[in-house]
Amino acid sequence: MIDQDHQRFRQIVKGRIRADLRKFITRGELIGKEGKHLVSIPVHGIEIPTFRYGDNSGGIGSGEGEEGQIVQGAEGGDQPGQHLLEVDVSLEELADILGEELHLPRIEPKGRKQLTAIRDKYSGIRRVGPESLKHFKRTYREALKRQIMLGMYNPGRPRIVPIKNDKRFRSWKEVLAPQSNAVIIYMMDVSGSMGDEQKELVRIEAFWIDTWLRRNFKGIESRYIVHDVAAREVDKQTFYHLREDGGTRISSAFKCAKQLLDQHYDPAEWNIYLFHFSDGDNCSETDSRDCCRFLLESLLPIANLFGYCQVASAYGSGNFINTLHDLLPARENLITNRVNAKEDIYESIKSFFLKGK
């Protein structure tokens, strides 16, 4: 019963998260509560199940005094408290909720080599084993059969007590399982026109991109590239907090990504995802055209998906996305979108993965 109640409670929590998913997606503080495999989500209007006790006459609060008499001391508040429960949700559960709500198809890895990993597979039942692998239904069934055969079973007062010979345990063996690998390369313009507000939009968007792709691939790596007029690889912390005051040459990021792929990620063995975030400002139309040429010849042929997300900025020209549309129309693995505010992230994520790439 406890397991059933817990599962029912988890379903209620998931339903509430699903109903408020658009709001959760826009919350930057959600990412700050991310653990290795869990994220803490504040859920309004759900109370933790508790025991309710009956009337206890006497005890605390009993004694001298009349009903309604004011107790000396600090005054209490006169407003109801908010029911705010923080629930730990696994990143896999969060990804499943995201996929169901946005109607995202599961990603089919491209026809590339899959590496293998050793995994344990439960393959049968045996009479000995650790208690952690005990099969409760099979153990109960064996105990019931034994008691019926010995005439010990009373249908009026059924009581099944397993003994050592009744116990059954799961057995397992090691198997080689295919493990699809994927690499995500995030690229971001960190020139003077990209401020803290734009970086916050990128940070939230990248969290949900990561969550969805990690649900679809077992072996996944994330790499980070920043650029102004020149590009370089950095760690995750630097990626979200670095800011330069120079100009912008977008082609430098694309070439840096290609160099990283050539050195570490053979397209025959890796599913490749590339995401570039910018305010659309570039040093020249010539470089924007060079970017399109480089995409067409070097990156799109090897990538599952190239996603370009243009974030709104008061200082950026916003023209790069138009160049992509003009020079690379209808490319199936090139997806572009605009994010002007946090509310746009929901549709941005949906547009990137709706085709199941």
PyMOL commands that set and color helices and strands:
alter all, ss='L'
color gray80, all
select helices_A, chain A and resi 2-19+21-25+28-33+91-102+131-133+136-149+164-166+196-216+236-241+251-264+285-299+320-327+342-353
alter helices_A, ss='H'
color red, helices_A
select strands_A, chain A and resi 38-44+84-90+115-126+169-179+181-189+219-227+231-234+271-278+305-311+334-339
alter strands_A, ss='S'
color yellow, strands_A
deselect
rebuild
show_as cartoon
